[in-house]
Amino acid sequence: MPQTRSPLLDDVARLVTDAAGLAQGVRREAETIARTQLDRLLSTMDVVSREEFEAVREMALLAREENDRLEARIAALEAAASSTTAATPTASDNDPSI
């Protein structure tokens, strides 16, 4: 009975498979080392996290909305005060001695 598989091809396939596994292991190890070094570098720097940035951004948006609302209210109150002042007679208008 003829042999359907060559031992040489089996050895080459096993070698390629082992090399691919080794390359993946090296890649994972390099990523781990790079991530560790980056984490160490970032921990020494004064950098905010994404969550902190988003929280402060949301607070700034809310403050801006409140400032716009208060500015509109102040403008309305000033307009009402100026119209009331213009309609109210002054003391000199009622004083006949002037």
C-alpha positions as CSV (number, residue, x, y, z in Angstrom):
1,M,0.0,0.0,0.0
2,P,1.5,3.4,-1.0
3,Q,2.1,6.0,1.6
4,T,-0.3,9.0,1.1
5,R,1.5,11.4,3.3
6,S,5.1,12.2,3.2
7,P,7.0,12.4,6.5
8,L,9.0,15.3,5.1
9,L,5.8,17.3,4.4
10,D,4.5,16.5,7.9
11,D,7.8,17.8,9.4
12,V,7.7,21.0,7.4
13,A,4.0,21.6,8.3
14,R,4.8,21.0,12.0
15,L,7.8,23.3,11.8
16,V,5.7,26.1,10.1
17,T,3.0,25.7,12.7
18,D,5.5,25.9,15.6
19,A,7.1,28.9,14.0
20,A,3.7,30.7,13.7
21,G,2.9,29.9,17.4
22,L,6.3,31.2,18.4
23,A,5.8,34.4,16.4
24,Q,2.4,35.0,18.1
25,G,4.0,34.4,21.5
26,V,6.8,36.9,20.7
27,R,4.2,39.4,19.5
28,R,2.2,39.1,22.7
29,E,5.3,39.5,24.8
30,A,6.3,42.6,22.8
31,E,2.9,44.1,23.2
32,T,2.9,43.4,26.9
33,I,6.3,45.1,27.4
34,A,5.3,48.1,25.2
35,R,2.0,48.5,27.2
36,T,3.9,48.3,30.5
37,Q,6.4,50.9,29.4
38,L,3.7,53.2,28.1
39,D,1.7,52.8,31.4
40,R,4.8,53.6,33.4
41,L,5.5,56.7,31.2
42,L,1.9,57.9,31.5
43,S,1.8,57.5,35.2
44,T,4.8,59.8,35.6
45,M,3.1,62.5,33.4
46,D,0.2,64.7,34.5
47,V,-2.3,63.3,32.0
48,V,-6.1,63.0,32.6
49,S,-8.0,59.9,31.8
50,R,-10.7,59.9,29.2
51,E,-13.4,59.6,31.9
52,E,-12.1,62.6,33.7
53,F,-12.0,64.6,30.5
54,E,-15.6,63.7,29.5
55,A,-16.8,64.6,33.0
56,V,-15.2,68.0,32.9
57,R,-16.4,68.5,29.3
58,E,-20.0,67.8,30.4
59,M,-19.7,70.2,33.3
60,A,-18.4,72.9,31.0
61,L,-21.3,72.4,28.6
62,L,-23.8,72.6,31.5
63,A,-22.2,75.8,32.8
64,R,-22.3,77.3,29.3
65,E,-26.0,76.5,29.0
66,E,-26.7,78.1,32.4
67,N,-24.6,81.2,31.5
68,D,-26.6,81.6,28.3
69,R,-29.9,81.2,30.2
70,L,-28.8,83.7,32.9
71,E,-27.6,86.2,30.3
72,A,-31.0,86.1,28.6
73,R,-32.7,86.6,32.0
74,I,-30.5,89.6,32.8
75,A,-31.2,91.2,29.5
76,A,-34.9,90.7,30.0
77,L,-34.7,92.2,33.5
78,E,-32.6,95.2,32.3
79,A,-35.2,95.8,29.5
80,A,-38.0,95.7,32.0
81,A,-36.2,98.0,34.4
82,S,-35.4,100.5,31.6
83,S,-39.0,100.6,30.4
84,T,-40.2,101.0,34.0
85,T,-37.7,103.9,34.6
86,A,-38.8,105.6,31.4
87,A,-42.5,105.4,32.3
88,T,-42.0,106.6,35.9
89,P,-41.9,110.4,36.3
90,T,-38.9,111.8,37.9
91,A,-38.9,114.1,40.9
92,S,-38.1,117.2,38.8
93,D,-41.2,116.6,36.6
94,N,-43.5,117.0,39.7
95,D,-41.5,119.9,41.3
96,P,-43.1,123.2,40.2
97,S,-40.1,125.2,41.7
98,I,-37.8,124.1,38.9
